[in-house]
Amino acid sequence: MTDSQHRPRAPHSAPADLPTQYAPAEVEGPLYERWVERGYFEADAKSDKPPYAIVIPPPNVTGSLHLGHAFEHTLIDALTRRKRMQGFEALWQPGMDHAGIATQNVVERELAKEGKSRHDLGREAFTERVWQWKAESGGQISGQMRRLGDGVAWSRERFTMDEGLSRAVQTIFKRLYDDELIYRAERIINWCPRCLTAISDIEVEYAEQDGELVSLKYGEGADTVVVATTRAETMLGDTAVAVHPDDERYRHLIGRTVKLPLTDRSIPVVADAHVDPEFGTGAVKVTPAHDPNDFEIGQRHGLPSLTVMDEHAVITAHGPFQGLDRLEARSAIVAALRAEGRIVAERRPYPHSVGHCSRCKTTIEPRLSMQWWVRVGPLAQAAGDAVRSGEVTIHPQEMESRYFGWVDHLHDWCISRQLWWGHRIPVWYGPNGETVCVGPDEEPPAGEGWHQETDVLDTWFSSGLWPFSTLGWPQRTESLAKFYPNAVLVTGYDILFFWVARMMMFGLYAMDGTPPFRTIALHGMVRDQFGKKMSKSFGNAVNPLDWMDAYGSDALRFTLARGANPGVDVPIGEDWVQASRNFCNKVWNATRFALMNGATVQGPLPQASELSAADRWILSRLNTVVAQTDAYYEDYQFAKLSDALYHFAWDEVFDWYVELSKTTFAAGGRPAEVAGRVLGEVLDVMLRLLHPVIPFVTETLWTTLTGGESLVITRWPADSGFRDAAAEQEIATLQQAVTEVRRFRADQGLQPGQRVPAQLELAGTPLAAHEEAFRALLRLEPAGEAFAATASLPVAGAKVALDLSGVIDFAAEHRRLTKDLQASRKELTQTTAKLGNEAFLAKAPDHVVEKIRARKATAEADIARIEAQLENLPQG
């Protein structure tokens, strides 16, 4: 009925081998090391098993495990563990990113403590110092990944600066350069005046802050034009004023010049369709060297580009302001313009979005700079076509539009960084202006006057090669042939553009049109329980290691998986991790109890003729859950699969089947043996289903139950197709009847464990075969000679009569219910009156009205319930 021939039939360990309480801290570390020592997570490129490969989104070498990592790693680990159990040669490829800016900053801060800078050491010595730091302090996240249970192939761990990956970087750079897809040009880039390098778009964090909007008057008399700016200091680099060609207000000025205040220069007025005539005055100042939009206007009109700030954002133009920091210059220039009567309007505060360096929080300065670029047009076209053709699937599908919105409008990519740590650009310059790009197997040009480019490549350049460089490319290795393309990429939607799109471009280019993965499964970001982004500055950041210490790694993993709806952000709070810890404990305690009461995997499952309705029901439900779990995995519905397993384990196996089996175990004999074998089967399959998400507790319980070597390498359960609708209906009827009587008992104020004499009329109903279990579940004693029914209720065609005379004070209960009924009627009267007041409904917010409607509905339900209780209550 289920897949039961997969495991050794050694006797399970005695229940005494399982401690009375599950202690994650004592289990997880040794268990993980045993998995690694036995090589369970390694992947064999020579294997004849079908491949299943996932690369880890490489964490920074400077980083430590945060909740985002824990979330993503939980999902990837669940996928690879299941595929390994399904018989695939599963590779989860680990590694780290060299994190150019972040790592250089870390080491420079260490040097500063010694009173030194990188320039004191020189490039070669500084690079050696960074390698030393990596060896001693970098990569601590690897140990933290072990804590989480990551089933990665540690022997294959790679680093974006190791020899093999460096060769891959140099190879693809050379190919792109030779294909004229890499070039050098002067363009506007994001510049960090603190880190002294260009940075990528993803390394810019935008935040609204209060600034000032100043309106300035350029020109004189009829030639006057007013422009507005939040960066008055950039006016020193203005080389034009732009207006819309159809704006009648300025048509007379187009082609003429206006005097630029504070300078001796006159600048032209140009007509450009980019200008919005409805925004502000309809005229904009044009500073091509310090604004990306202005740069494009300047290119279209042949305007000069004047750089007025150095790399530290210090003013280099116009004597009175030369040497001032940009913010100091801003105030000084506004004061000077005010003195000349050039300020038309000032607005303070003026909230607007400002970009900051994600590393050091310094305000980003758009800056014209000579940089290296990737010509992304044909590469982006291929990346878009691969998804449009269905060769690559994005999950969830609604994320496709965001992907196309990016790759279809992708600007050329600035790949050079003014750092010392990273892949140095393999280009040499000669004494007579020569430029030579050198491949990995070529000797660089030598001789007087030759020197290598000082810039390094953007970190995203090397990580864009990750799906194939980690497998040995550019060599045609066995691993590359076996595991490329990867089966799926699991990553956050927030880096869909910056990492995913670049891997797509490079993979298609380098691997002869074969995309790097077949599926892109996007997840959301982890947020706090109120849906707010986690941040140290907000005071709501959580160290996942703290939660793992307190509740165990399985509890954290299960919490994250239960919140993982595709492409949706994941709220998480500590109480949810506590609840997951309780679930893990429930699995432990219930399995331990089952082992002590005869649960076993010994021998084949009994014939159907020996199975009770409860046995057939749970085996039918078990196969349904196997099928559901498989379907959810294939659709990357981690929340749904976790929820289905949670409710099956707790609600059906533990709360019902185990309870129904207790009377059978107590009676002994062949029925008890059958129930023990069925319960063993259910636990075996259930633990296998749970294992990819909560590996530690399930491994401990399963090896105890089955005597098997490890869940990591056992077979994933298969749906045998067994279904028994009649048994499911019969047990559903029993559950409904028990629930109704339990509700009645609770309404009468009885404690769950309180025993009550009862007379049952079950003949001819589905409950007839379950009288003993029915009484046990409801704590119903047989009716004695003195039995006198004080309450009776029909359930599932049967009749249950109860003698409550010895357990309830009817008069006191009548008084309590009458008081509750009066309160509910009063609530109904008040809410009805409010909802009938047209003046109130016209003024009250929608959420207030809805709240009152909900109160009214609750009052109506309470009245009906209490009146029914009073009707069934004997008179005291």
Summary of the structure (lengths in Angstrom):
residues: 876
radius of gyration: 35.8
end to end distance: 54.5
largest distance: 116.6
contacts: 2870
relative contact order: 0.10
helix: 48%
strand: 18%
